Structures are given as C-alpha cells and as structure tokens.
Amino acid sequence: MGTFSIKDIEAITGVKSHTLRIWEQRYGIVIPKRSDTNIRYYTDADLKTLLSISALNENGYKISEIAKLTTNEIAEKVMHLGQHATEYKIHIRSFISAMMSFDETGFHKLLNTYILQYGMEHTFMHIVFPFFNEVGLLWQVGCILPSHEHFVSNIISQKMYVAIDGQVGKYNSSQRKFLLFLPESERHSLGLLFANYLIRSRGHEVLYLGQEIPLVDLRDAFGKENPHYLVTMMTIAQPDLDKQAFIEFLSETWPQSNIILTGVQFSGSNIEKCGNVVLIDTLKDFITYLDSISSISDLYSRVN
C-alpha cells in the first residue's frame, strides 16, 4: 500500500485523529506529507513509528516524554516493554507493524522470539490468532490488502509445518487416530493446521487431508477406515451447503467415530446434532476436549 490516510492510521494504531493532530501541532510527532492536492498522508515508516509511540503511551509514557526520544530510543523502549509485557497487545502491534511494511525478516524474528518465550501453543492461542482477529478488523475498514494477509499467513503456516514435522511419529502408548479435513469451499487452513499440531503434540496419530475435500471423495477413499475421531471446521459462510445434511452424512458414514465440528459457521448455526457429533465453539474448548481424550486414553491404557 505504501501510504495511509489519517483514518487508516486511526484504525490501525487506535490513536484518534484529533489526538494525532494535537501530537503533530504540540510536539512535532510524525508530521504527515501532503499530496499535490494538499491531502495529508502517512508513509510505512510513519505508521511504524506511530504504532511504537501508541504502545509506549498506552503503557504509561507521557507523549511529552516520548517526543524527546530518538527513533532508536523509542524502538529500544518498545522492545523492553515487549520483554516484560503482562498482556499481549504490544506483541500484536509489533506483528501488525511488520505486516504493513512486508518485513519478512522482522516478522520471522518476532514469531521465533514469542515461541521461545511462551512456547508454540501459548503463542498461537494468545498472540497469533488474536492478531488475525485484528487483521480481520483492518480488512473490514479497508486498511489492508489481500497481499498483507497472504504475506503473514504464509510465514505462520511455514512455522506451523516445521512444528508439525517435529511431532511426526511421536506416538504415546494410548494413541488415537484422527482424520482432519476441510470441506469444499473452505480455504482457511491455519486453524486445522494448528489442530494437527495440537493432536500430534499429545502423541496421537493424524491423517491430515487439508482443505477443500469433496465429501464423496472422502467417503470413497476413507469410508472403510475407522478413525477414532474426524475433525473439520468451517469459518466462511457457504449458503449453498446444507449443514444438517453435511453432518448427517459424516455421522452415517463413520458411525463408530466421534465427529468433531468447530468454526463459527457450525457454532453459530441452529443444527440438530447426531449421536456421535460434538460441536466445539473455540480452540480453547478444543484443547480442553483433546486433553480429556488423552486423560481417558491414559487411564484405559493403565487399566488394560
């Protein structure tokens, strides 16, 4: 994108337009450029600076104090905040800053730092997925392009594939088999990838099929398989899909399996559950359910 209006800056940083003008007039903070028609605009560098300034201001620094700092000093204080933050908003802001400037090295460095500091599971639950919620809001108000979302999604997916690869073959004595897939027209696979990692990290076997799997193909290829669990999710609206028929098809094709459905399109629907179908609203609930499976499996293994 390269340039941003004052409304874009307000949406991305959370700093109100009139506050920005006061900062500019009183303290000379980030003076906007002017177009040939005298319309103010901000650059990528301006956005990055304002994200850092807003983070400091939200954490107790007075704007009059921030105005006396150099760009490097601001960056150092933000980094210090990030290392001692009790909330994750500053990390999410750092992700947004790297995304907006297409800073691949910076985004990788941030992601690696958070994973080392908090662990993979915690990082995704408290930073990565809330970050994507922010990305969705920025998308709605027109502040980002599809290329921004694709840029960060691909980096995060790469990291997830590496983490999953590290779990392959690490089964426990009471492992269960999971079949993971996304239905046709469902292209957002990051949530399913994360489920893949969560399941494998607990010592279970995963047959991961990925996105846009036709139900008929699924039945023909795996109808005779008996996975303990089938997991699928739906995040985008599919008005042509009969969700009730979809659920009944899964339940009848795999009557001995537990069918786990998640995603806003399932949890927000008024659908009648079949006997072997479980609706799960959030990833946190999925983790709780998954851990309960592992606990029951361990108990069963000890008894037998």
Buried (B, 14 or more C-beta within 10 A) or exposed (E): BEBBBBEBBBBBBBBEEEBBEEBBEEBEBBEBEEEEEEEBBBBBEBBBBBBBBBBBBBBEBEBEEBEEBEEEEBBEBBEEBBEEEEEBBBBBBBBBBBBBBBBEEBBBEBBEBBBEEBEBBEBBBBBBBBBBEBBEEBBEEEBBEEEBBEBBBEBBEEBBEEBBEEBEEEBEEBBBBBBBBBBBEBEBBBBBBBBBBBBBBBBBBBBBBEBEBEBEEBBEEBEEEEBBBBBBBBBEEBEEBEBBEBBBBBBEBBEEBBBBBBBBBBBEBEBEEBEBBBBBEEBEBBBEBBEEBBEEBBEEEEEE
